Amino acid sequence: MAIVEEKFAISSINYFTTFTFIFIKISVIMIKIYFSIVVCCLAFVSTFGQTPCSLTLTSGAGTDNQTVCYGNAISDISYLIGGTATGAVVSTLPAGLMATYNAGVFTISGSPSLSVGIYSYSVTTTGGTCSASSSVFTIKIENPKSNFTANYSLGSSPITVKFTNYSENANTYQWMFGDGTNSNVLDTSITYTFPAKYTVELIASINLQCPDTAVVDIFNNTTVYFALFTTSYDAMQNNFILNVDPLSTSKAVSYKWDFGDGTTSKLSSPTHTFTKDSVYNVCMKIYTATGDSCTYCHQIGKDASGNIYRTAGFTLGVTHITSITEIKNNENVFSLSPNPTSGLVKVMFNKFVSNTSLKLYNSTGEKLVEQNNINGNQYTIDIVNQASGIYILEVNQSGTISRTKLIKE
């Protein structure tokens, strides 16, 4: 009996030990689970329990997604930064714009310098204990360019003019034909009945925004009068030479000169001495046999920066160029820009040309430039090293020769 009771006691001790071990192990596991839950809860509270920072537009509805004309400043875009945020940053902001933060307000301003397009930018709050807020906005840049040609033949009234619209980056058009009539179509034509000069304007825009205007004069059985002179300077003689354009010479029956210093002259080729260095606005007014008149003014002298130097005053002399005859109308073929020019000038054709040639002559008929086999829509001429004066540009397009006047300042 004693042996049996001993075995029973040993067995009871083993069971008790095993149970105790299992209980302790389960308790450890429960404690680990408890601490894991606590850690997760704390992480959740620290990460997702934060109050979001606020980013509120205060500059007016639509300013954060606005359209602006090229070269113009945008309407300032302002955001109120809220929560505990202490600032904001902006990314991919178009060139020419800048962002500033002051007293809780984040402001974007400036003039975008990029070309036509839609540009996205994002604003994100920074600092503080709140969770960052971010939003994406856009700025759209528009840049319409108005351009057109007028095709017609000079002659007796009536004349019909066909207008071809070459405007770019535009979707709305307004034609004003100079006779009181208007149109808003892409291409159009009009018949002028009464002899006169008509100034035609084309305003191209984007939904009536960002307007750009091109102007062409139409002459219906009228004589064109032209007042123009160019200047050169003789440093040895301290003398300005004014070269009167031949079209002015051929049409004028009388002249009136205003030298800009209170003196005038009615001579066709006066000489005038200025008593002191300064910049003077010299004007020539021509009168025609029909009583019409037109005026051209040009500033000459020494400017405030002293770019041209003279001492004890200087002399002005007027000469007339008569070796150039009147020039055929070229506006249906090409145009020049800029004209007058200080050096480089673009010859812009009204359509793509091929195997076209051009020649440039000075006022005495000497050929200075010749270029053949021109292909494309434009060609650039360099006359930087040529003297100031009047030049004739001749274009030969498939046997049709057109000429125009080019002024070198």
Secondary structure, 3 states (H helix, E strand, C coil): CHHHHHHHHHHHHHHHHHHHHHHHHHHHHHHHHHHHHHHHHHHHHHHHCCCECEEEECCCCCCCEEEEECCCCCCCEEEEEECCCCEEEEECCCCCEEEEEECCEEEEEECCCCCCEEEEEEEEEECCCCECCEEEEEEEEECCECCEEEECCCCCCCEEEEEEECCECCCEEEEECCCCCEECCCCEEEEECCCEEEEEEEEEEECCEEEEEEEEEEEECCCCCCCCEEEEEECCCCEEEEEECHHHHHHCCEEEEECCCCCEECCCCCEEEECCCCEEEEEEEEECCCCCEEEEEEEEECCCCCCCCCCCCEEEEEEECCCCCCCCCCCCCEEEECCCECCEEEEEEEEEEEEEEEEEECCCCCEEEEEEEEEEEEEEEECCCCCCEEEEEEEEECCEEEEEEEEEC
